[in-house]
Each structure stands twice: as structure tokens, then as C-alpha cells.
């Protein structure tokens, strides 16, 4: 038993090491785009922190979702956060499964490059939206009478830049339209819908996205409009951005389809051209052999014509040189 475990552990380590080497090569090429996406996550948090200084509590707006769904209460607000945490961790683990499993469809670096592009585009639109109009927050800590509903003016820039993580993120106000939780949820679900392989998990993922939407409204963390706008905005953003990005190589056939650098592409292209030229020459030689000689058919016709003309000239010369009547 111990020998079997040691042998399998060795195989697993080799597989992980090989995948790490491939992913590191991609990371060295794509690190700028990945870093930009991660930096924008901080910018998005900074923007959400900034709008909290502008938030002014007020009476709850009339909302059909609030009328249709019973209020869960402040003590059950953890339900929506639990569902979101499960979705986030599940997607994170799935995105790294190529390091362990033999069957794989994508490179982790390229997948997260795509995911961050979706997130950045959606969050950019979100920042513009919630800064355009500040609505009174429906969450309990954002209502009138709560000490967290408004923030006193910052004493220095560092107080704003640090964004009071994670408390400032969990107890923010004013960043309503549209829901940030739904941005992450829908981006993850749409990504698995395209690159995942289990149909049942895809159905469960969409079901959990719907449940997440209802729990957010029932917890009074967002108005219904915040969730509805997220549903069609994020789906449209993913659709258009996905069409603009180059398609990721498919690894299901087990072949190495690792994208190469521009220098390697030039070398590979030259090799392909040289191979095509060589194949073309071989085809020409094959056709010549089929014709029965090694001379081109055009040259052969020209030689036949020249031979015919030369024969005619020889006959004329002989006829002129011979005596009349003989």
C-alpha cells in the first residue's frame, strides 16, 4: 500500500511540475494583463469606498422585489454571503484543476486573463453607474440612524487608500447599481458554461445564480434594479468581450497547443514555408516521372516543335541540292 501511494504521489508531482512549467511560461508572457486586472480590483474597491463618503441615508425606495420576497432579517444576512463564497471558492478550485487532472480543456493563466477582462469591463461600467446617482442604501447598516450609513471626512489620503479592508468592503454604502456580487457570480457561471464539461454542474451553477439573486434582494442588500441590471449588463459584456478576445486553445485532444511568442511564430512560419516549397518540388518531380522523362512538358513541346522545324529545313536543303528529275 505504501509503495502504491508513493508511486502515485510521484506521478502526481510530475504532472503538477510539468503543468507549472507550462503555466509559468504563459505567465511570463501575459503577466502585464493579469497584473492590470488585479490592480483594477483595488481601483474598484477604492471607488466603492469613495462613494460611501457621498452616501446619504434616506427612506427605502418602493421595490417590487421587496414586496414579493419576505425580508430575511439582519440575522440571516449570512445566507447570501455563504452562497457567494461557495460559488467563488468552487470556481477558483476548478480553474486550477489542470494542475492535477489528466483531462483538461484550458490553461489556467489564459482562463484568468479572460475572467479578469470580463470583471474589469463590468466593474468599469459599475463605477460610472453608482457615481452617477447615489441611492439611499437598503441594507441595515446604510439606513437612517446607523453610524455606518455615512462616513466622516477622511483625515488624510492614506485613510482612503487603505479602504479599511475588509470592513470597508463588507459595510459599504452607496455602491448599488449594479451588484458586485452578481458580477462575479455571472462571470464565473458564464465562464464555466463555456469551458466546463459537466452539464449537471452547469445547470446547478445557473440555479445558484438565481438563488443568489433572490437572497440578495431578500436580505435587503440591494434593490431589485441592482440585480436585474447586473443580469443583462454582465451577460452582454461577457458576450462582446469574449468575441473580441482571441479564442483559447483547446487541450481536450491531449496535444500541446501552447501559444508561442512572436519570434517563435516567425521561425515556425519559415519552417512551414520551407516545407511547402519542398513538397511542391517533390510534386513536380513526381509529375515528370509520370510523363516518362525528367523534362518539363512545356520544354518537351518546344523541343518537338524545334525538331520538326529542323527536319523541314533539312528536307528543303536536300531537295535543293539534288539534280532535277532525280
Backbone torsions as a table, in degrees:
resi	resn	phi	psi	omega
1	UNK	NA	-42.7	180.0
2	UNK	-65.2	-37.4	179.2
3	UNK	-65.5	-41.5	179.2
4	UNK	-62.6	-44.5	179.6
5	UNK	-63.4	-41.5	179.7
6	UNK	-64.6	-40.9	179.9
7	UNK	-65.7	-43.2	179.7
8	UNK	-68.0	-36.8	177.9
9	UNK	-64.1	-38.8	177.6
10	UNK	-64.1	-43.0	178.4
11	UNK	-62.2	-43.2	-179.7
12	UNK	-63.6	-42.0	-179.6
13	UNK	-65.0	-38.7	177.4
14	UNK	-63.7	-41.9	179.7
15	UNK	-64.1	-45.1	179.3
16	UNK	-64.1	-42.1	-179.6
17	UNK	-63.2	-42.5	179.3
18	UNK	-64.5	-40.9	179.9
19	UNK	-68.3	-38.1	177.9
20	UNK	-61.6	-42.0	179.7
21	UNK	-62.0	-41.3	179.7
22	UNK	-68.4	-45.4	-178.0
23	UNK	-67.0	-34.7	177.4
24	UNK	-65.0	-38.0	177.1
25	UNK	-61.3	-41.7	176.8
26	UNK	-67.8	-38.4	-178.8
27	UNK	-64.0	-38.5	178.5
28	UNK	-64.9	-26.8	179.5
29	UNK	-87.3	-34.2	-172.8
30	UNK	-109.1	11.6	-171.5
31	UNK	-64.6	-29.2	-178.7
32	UNK	-64.5	-44.4	-179.5
33	UNK	-67.9	-39.4	178.0
34	UNK	-65.7	-42.1	179.1
35	UNK	-64.4	-40.1	178.2
36	UNK	-62.0	-40.2	178.2
37	UNK	-65.2	-39.8	178.9
38	UNK	-69.4	-38.8	178.0
39	UNK	-63.5	-36.8	-179.8
40	UNK	-68.2	-25.9	174.8
41	UNK	-62.2	-37.8	176.0
42	UNK	-68.3	-41.2	178.8
43	UNK	-61.7	-39.6	177.7
44	UNK	-63.6	-42.8	176.5
45	UNK	-64.7	-37.0	178.0
46	UNK	-65.5	-39.9	178.6
47	UNK	-65.8	-41.1	178.0
48	UNK	-64.6	-35.9	177.0
49	UNK	-67.5	-39.6	-178.9
50	UNK	-65.7	-38.8	-178.5
51	UNK	-71.0	-19.7	176.6
52	UNK	-64.4	-32.3	177.4
53	UNK	-67.1	-24.7	-179.2
54	UNK	-91.5	-11.6	-174.2
55	UNK	-68.5	137.2	175.1
56	UNK	-126.7	119.4	-178.5
57	UNK	-66.9	154.5	179.9
58	UNK	-163.5	-177.6	178.9
59	UNK	-65.4	149.9	179.6
60	UNK	-64.4	140.6	177.1
61	UNK	-77.6	154.1	177.7
62	UNK	-67.5	130.5	-173.1
63	UNK	-142.6	126.8	179.8
64	UNK	-66.7	-34.0	177.9
65	UNK	-64.0	-38.6	177.5
66	UNK	-65.8	-33.7	178.5
67	UNK	-72.1	-36.5	-174.7
68	UNK	-83.0	-34.2	-175.5
69	UNK	-104.6	131.0	177.8
70	UNK	-67.1	145.8	-179.0
71	UNK	-73.6	125.8	-177.9
72	UNK	-72.2	-31.6	-178.1
73	UNK	99.1	159.6	-176.2
74	UNK	-66.5	-28.7	-177.3
75	UNK	-77.0	-12.5	179.0
76	UNK	-113.3	18.4	178.2
77	UNK	-67.2	-16.0	-179.3
78	UNK	-70.3	-17.3	-175.6
79	UNK	-62.0	-48.8	-179.9
80	UNK	-65.7	-36.3	178.4
81	UNK	-68.0	-34.5	178.9
82	UNK	-67.1	-42.7	177.7
83	UNK	-63.5	-43.4	179.6
84	UNK	-64.0	-41.7	179.1
85	UNK	-62.3	-40.3	178.7
86	UNK	-63.7	-43.9	179.2
87	UNK	-63.4	-43.6	-177.3
88	UNK	-64.6	-48.9	-177.6
89	UNK	-66.9	-39.3	179.2
90	UNK	-61.7	-44.5	179.2
91	UNK	-66.5	-40.4	179.9
92	UNK	-60.3	-46.4	179.1
93	UNK	-65.5	-41.3	179.8
94	UNK	-63.8	-37.2	-178.4
95	UNK	-65.5	-20.6	179.6
96	UNK	-103.5	8.9	-178.8
97	UNK	-66.7	-23.2	176.1
98	UNK	-60.5	-18.9	178.7
99	UNK	-72.5	-19.7	-174.3
100	UNK	-117.3	-48.7	-173.9
101	UNK	-79.7	150.6	179.2
102	UNK	-73.8	-42.1	178.8
103	UNK	-81.5	127.7	-177.5
104	UNK	-150.3	148.7	-176.6
105	UNK	-118.1	-10.4	-172.9
106	UNK	-152.5	168.4	171.6
107	UNK	-97.9	134.0	-175.3
108	UNK	-60.7	-41.2	-179.6
109	UNK	-62.3	-44.5	-179.7
110	UNK	-68.6	-34.3	178.6
111	UNK	-65.1	-46.9	-178.8
112	UNK	-71.3	-27.4	172.5
113	UNK	-61.6	-40.6	178.7
114	UNK	-70.1	-44.2	-179.6
115	UNK	-61.8	-43.9	179.6
116	UNK	-64.9	-33.5	176.3
117	UNK	-63.9	-42.2	176.6
118	UNK	-62.6	-44.6	-177.8
119	UNK	-65.0	-44.5	-177.6
120	UNK	-63.0	-45.4	179.9
121	UNK	-62.0	-43.0	-180.0
122	UNK	-68.7	-42.1	-179.0
123	UNK	-68.9	-32.4	176.3
124	UNK	-61.9	-44.6	176.5
125	UNK	-65.4	-35.7	179.5
126	UNK	-64.6	-43.3	180.0
127	UNK	-60.6	-45.2	178.8
128	UNK	-60.1	-39.1	-175.2
129	UNK	-70.5	-50.1	-174.8
130	UNK	-77.6	-14.5	172.0
131	UNK	-83.5	-22.4	-180.0
132	UNK	-67.3	-43.6	-179.9
133	UNK	-140.8	125.4	177.8
134	UNK	-97.1	116.8	177.5
135	UNK	-94.9	150.5	175.1
136	UNK	-65.8	125.9	-174.8
137	UNK	-66.2	137.3	178.7
138	UNK	-85.0	-13.7	-177.9
139	UNK	-67.8	156.9	-171.8
140	UNK	-63.8	-39.0	-178.6
141	UNK	-79.1	-3.8	179.4
142	UNK	-104.8	1.8	-176.7
143	UNK	-87.2	168.1	179.8
144	UNK	-59.9	135.9	-179.5
145	UNK	98.5	-16.6	179.3
146	UNK	-84.3	137.9	178.7
147	UNK	-69.4	-21.2	-178.6
148	UNK	-90.0	-3.6	-176.0
149	UNK	-65.9	-34.0	178.1
150	UNK	-128.4	152.5	178.5
151	UNK	-111.1	137.7	175.5
152	UNK	-68.3	156.5	179.0
153	UNK	-55.9	139.0	-178.5
154	UNK	-67.1	145.4	179.0
155	UNK	-78.4	-29.5	179.5
156	UNK	-153.6	170.3	-178.5
157	UNK	-67.1	-30.5	-178.4
158	UNK	-63.6	-32.8	179.3
159	UNK	-63.1	-34.3	178.9
160	UNK	-79.2	-42.1	-175.4
161	UNK	-66.9	-29.7	-179.7
162	UNK	-78.1	-14.7	176.3
163	UNK	50.0	14.0	174.7
164	UNK	51.3	48.4	-177.9
165	UNK	-75.4	138.2	-1.2
166	UNK	-93.9	-3.4	-176.4
167	UNK	-62.2	-39.0	-179.6
168	UNK	-65.7	-26.4	178.4
169	UNK	-80.7	-41.4	-176.9
170	UNK	-73.6	-29.5	-176.0
171	UNK	-117.9	39.1	177.3
172	UNK	-81.3	159.7	178.1
173	UNK	-140.4	149.1	174.8
174	UNK	98.2	-24.5	-179.5
175	UNK	-90.7	75.8	-170.6
176	UNK	-98.3	-62.1	-175.5
177	UNK	-88.6	112.8	0.6
178	UNK	-118.7	173.3	-168.6
179	UNK	-62.0	126.1	177.3
180	UNK	-70.9	-36.3	177.6
181	UNK	-60.7	-38.3	-179.9
182	UNK	-72.9	-28.0	175.5
183	UNK	-60.8	-53.0	-179.7
184	UNK	-62.4	-44.2	-177.1
185	UNK	-61.6	-48.8	-176.3
186	UNK	-70.5	-35.5	176.6
187	UNK	-63.8	-43.8	178.9
188	UNK	-64.6	-44.1	-178.7
189	UNK	-66.2	-43.0	179.0
190	UNK	-64.4	-37.2	179.5
191	UNK	-67.0	-43.8	177.7
192	UNK	-67.8	-33.2	177.9
193	UNK	-58.3	-34.6	-178.0
194	UNK	-88.0	-40.7	-172.2
195	UNK	-109.6	-5.8	175.8
196	UNK	-78.7	166.3	-175.3
197	UNK	-120.7	-13.2	-176.6
198	UNK	-99.2	115.1	-177.8
199	UNK	-64.6	-37.8	-179.9
200	UNK	-63.7	-40.8	179.2
201	UNK	-66.6	-35.5	176.7
202	UNK	-61.6	-43.9	178.1
203	UNK	-64.7	-42.2	178.2
204	UNK	-64.8	-35.6	179.9
205	UNK	-64.1	-45.0	177.8
206	UNK	-65.7	-37.8	178.0
207	UNK	-63.4	-41.5	179.0
208	UNK	-67.1	-32.8	176.1
209	UNK	-64.3	-39.9	177.6
210	UNK	-66.8	-44.5	178.1
211	UNK	-61.2	-41.0	178.3
212	UNK	-60.4	-41.4	179.4
213	UNK	-61.9	-46.0	-178.2
214	UNK	-66.8	-37.7	179.9
215	UNK	-68.4	-36.0	178.2
216	UNK	-62.4	-42.8	179.9
217	UNK	-70.3	-44.2	-179.1
218	UNK	-65.4	-28.2	177.7
219	UNK	-81.9	-4.9	179.9
220	UNK	61.7	32.7	176.6
221	UNK	-85.9	-24.0	177.8
222	UNK	-145.0	156.6	168.8
223	UNK	-74.7	162.8	179.3
224	UNK	-61.2	-35.6	-178.8
225	UNK	-62.5	-33.0	179.7
226	UNK	-63.6	-39.0	-179.1
227	UNK	-77.2	-42.3	-178.2
228	UNK	-64.9	-43.9	178.7
229	UNK	-62.2	-37.5	178.0
230	UNK	-62.5	-39.9	-177.4
231	UNK	-60.2	-49.9	-176.9
232	UNK	-84.5	-28.6	179.9
233	UNK	-68.9	-49.4	-177.6
234	UNK	-64.3	-41.9	179.1
235	UNK	-63.0	-39.8	177.4
236	UNK	-68.6	-41.2	178.7
237	UNK	-61.5	-46.8	179.8
238	UNK	-61.9	-40.5	-179.0
239	UNK	-62.1	-48.8	-176.3
240	UNK	-74.2	-41.6	179.6
241	UNK	-66.3	-38.8	180.0
242	UNK	-62.9	-35.5	178.5
243	UNK	-72.5	-25.8	179.8
244	UNK	-82.2	-29.5	-178.6
245	UNK	-78.7	148.0	174.6
246	UNK	-65.4	141.7	-177.4
247	UNK	-67.9	141.4	179.2
248	UNK	-75.1	145.4	177.0
249	UNK	-66.1	142.2	179.6
250	UNK	-90.2	128.6	-176.5
251	UNK	-105.8	11.0	-175.4
252	UNK	-66.6	-26.2	-178.9
253	UNK	-81.9	-2.2	175.8
254	UNK	83.0	-2.9	179.6
255	UNK	-83.6	156.4	177.9
256	UNK	-82.6	109.3	-179.7
257	UNK	-114.2	34.1	-177.0
258	UNK	-63.6	126.1	177.0
259	UNK	-61.3	142.7	-177.1
260	UNK	-110.0	166.5	179.0
261	UNK	-75.4	171.3	-178.2
262	UNK	-65.6	-34.6	178.2
263	UNK	-65.6	-44.4	178.4
264	UNK	-65.5	-34.2	178.2
265	UNK	-63.4	-40.9	179.3
266	UNK	-63.8	-43.5	179.2
267	UNK	-63.4	-42.4	179.9
268	UNK	-64.9	-37.9	179.5
269	UNK	-65.6	-41.4	178.1
270	UNK	-63.0	-40.6	178.0
271	UNK	-63.3	-39.7	178.6
272	UNK	-65.0	-41.4	178.7
273	UNK	-64.2	-41.7	178.2
274	UNK	-62.8	-38.9	178.8
275	UNK	-66.2	-40.6	178.7
276	UNK	-64.5	-41.2	178.3
277	UNK	-63.2	-40.7	179.6
278	UNK	-64.8	-41.7	178.5
279	UNK	-64.5	-37.8	179.3
280	UNK	-64.4	-40.8	178.5
281	UNK	-65.2	-40.4	179.3
282	UNK	-63.9	-37.5	177.6
283	UNK	-65.3	-40.2	178.6
284	UNK	-62.5	-44.0	179.2
285	UNK	-63.8	-36.5	178.7
286	UNK	-64.7	-41.6	178.0
287	UNK	-65.3	-36.6	178.8
288	UNK	-64.6	-40.7	177.9
289	UNK	-64.9	-37.4	177.2
290	UNK	-63.9	-31.8	179.6
291	UNK	-78.1	-7.5	175.0
292	UNK	97.4	-4.7	176.5
293	UNK	-150.0	-179.4	-178.6
294	UNK	-104.0	19.2	-178.7
295	UNK	-105.1	141.2	178.2
296	UNK	-62.6	144.8	-176.2
297	UNK	-61.0	-36.0	179.0
298	UNK	-66.0	-43.5	178.0
299	UNK	-64.3	-35.1	-179.3
300	UNK	-66.3	-41.3	178.6
301	UNK	-64.2	-40.0	178.6
302	UNK	-63.8	-39.4	179.8
303	UNK	-67.8	-38.0	177.7
304	UNK	-62.9	-43.3	178.6
305	UNK	-62.9	-42.4	179.2
306	UNK	-64.2	-40.7	179.2
307	UNK	-64.9	-39.3	178.0
308	UNK	-64.4	-42.5	178.9
309	UNK	-65.7	-40.1	179.4
310	UNK	-64.9	-37.7	178.1
311	UNK	-65.5	-39.3	178.3
312	UNK	-63.7	-43.1	179.0
313	UNK	-62.5	-37.7	179.8
314	UNK	-66.1	-40.8	179.3
315	UNK	-64.1	-41.6	177.7
316	UNK	-62.8	-40.4	-179.0
317	UNK	-64.7	-42.7	-179.3
318	UNK	-66.5	-39.2	-179.9
319	UNK	-66.8	-36.1	179.1
320	UNK	-70.8	-33.6	-177.0
321	UNK	-78.3	-22.3	-178.1
322	UNK	-78.5	149.2	178.8
323	UNK	-70.6	156.8	-178.6
324	UNK	-67.4	139.5	177.4
325	UNK	80.8	-4.4	177.7
326	UNK	-115.5	NA	NA
